[in-house]
Amino acid sequence: MQIREHAEVTPDKPAVIMHPSGTVVTFGQLEARANQLAQLFRSRGLREGDAVAILMENNEHYHAAMWAARRAGLYYVPISTHLIAGEAAYIIDNSAAKAIIGSQKLRPVCERLAAELPAGMPELLIMADAGGSAPPGWLSYPECVAEQPVTPIEDEIEGDLLQYSSGTTGRPKGIKRPLPHLPPAAAPGLMTALVSFWADPNGVYLSPAPLYHTAPSVWSMTMQAAGIPVVVMERFDAEGALDAIARHRVTHGQFVPVMFTRMLKLPAAIRDSYDLSSLQRVMHAAAPCPVEIKKQMIDWWGPIVDEYYASSEAIGSTLITAEEWLAHPGSVGRAMAGALHILDEDGNELPPGEAGEIYFESAGTFEYLNDAEKTAAARHHRGWMTVGDIGYLDEAGYLYLTDRRHHMIISGGVNIYPQEAENMLVTHPRVMDAAVFGVPDDEMGQSVKGVVQLVDHAEADAELAEELLAWLRDRLAHYKCPRSISFEATLPRTDTGKLYKQSLIEKYSAAAQ
């Protein structure tokens, strides 16, 4: 995967457009910057298989860092900007990163890393946008590469993303795939094939999520490799996304369901004030999308809202177009890569309509870095692989997600998957977000608890809680519904929409005892 041909043919075409600041990096500039940084990596002894950590917010330097690492055969390790120094240091140490690229905005975290790293700091430390005022021991970027050649390194070879899980159920795990040991131009990629038929080479792509997540980084780089400008939101907000689409005449984009919910909850006058007619297709993934939310998006944007299901582990994927989804509402599609199998707890294959753990056949290879036990648990004896998601297939082979295995509630011996109640709650006009989980119960083992974020938190009271419970019981089997509902001003979600339930479970479990 390369951007070189576009840098040569259309050097002045935007490769990155930051929104709302409007900062532009052209393909010619991105190619030169990536080459210079790759040259610096080589000059400092970094070789194929080494890792470089990236600790930056969405900014104009992020893609240059990823492209440089990728063409130098390195693993690039994006780190969440929400982590404190000790948490970031764990990832740097666990990945054995030999370089760190930080930014001025994250400087306070970067400066505290030294005290948290048991083996000390890597030798190569780069501070982007330092303006000559980098901390001691750190190089100022882009000044530090000014003398490096803008030509490619002589030994270009494909690197890869080393993504760490969001850590919603414990410490983040590094997801490491074997390198292809091929030049970048020869390296295969499923994403490249997907983009080739889904996107418009003359289009504009919107990336609204943080680049430290898998999909935003991979999708945006694949779009650039196809010569498509990428509009990068510096920070997502609902109206800002509509503004970006209208201002830059965006044709394609990738979202997560919580972004849809946020945009749909905007007043109609705001939603209708932006010209979104440039949109051709959008994609969403990362978390199950409530059926009603997706229907509302299709009503608003038209039948252009496609969906895929995959994971950072890249073991397989499904795809469903908006048109297919209207005939199979709630599905995430059929297998695009790797045949699907649904297995029970004993490893037996289940028939259509019965929910179990999702396995992909002919899956890609990966390991959870430094965790052989977790890696082994993801593999079936037939070679199939899983990430612990639960779902079922219909007779036509369409997959429906139920929940994550570790989110399952066992109440009175009954298995309850809370995603169904969560999906229903967010369709209520007064609800912005919802979490459903199990808390200890002396009689039942666990009882079902609901926590809701309202559109207007000032409306939170006991009467509304009872109203929501009654509304939910009219729409779901009672055993699936929360026994009680509490309110929070905001719910803890990752930037890609995954609900961080552990903090809520701890809080409300303590209250239940």
CORHU-V699010 format. One line per field, one symbol per residue. phi: phi as a letter, one per 40 degrees, with the letter a starting at -180 (. if undefined). Layout:
phi->???
//
This chain:
phi->.abdcccccbcccccbbcbccgcbbcccccccccccccccdcccgcbdgcbbcbbacdacccccccccccccgccbbcbdccccdccccdcccccfccabbbbdccddcdcccdcbcccgcdcbbbbcfcfgbccdgbccbcdcbdccccccccbdacbacbcbdcgcbicdbcbbbcccfbcdccccaccdccccbccbdbcbbbbcbccccdddccccccccccgccbcbccacadcdcccccccbfcbbabbbdccddcccccddccdccbcbcccbabbbagacbddcccdccccccgcbccabbaaccfciabaacdcccccbdgcbhbdcagccbbbcccgccbcdgbcaccbbcfcccabcdgacccccccbcccgcbbbgcbaabcccgccbcbicdcccbbbggccbbcdcccccdcccccbcaabbacbdadccgbbcbbbbbcdbccccacccdcccccccccbbddcccdcabbbbcabcbcccgccccdccdcccccccc
//
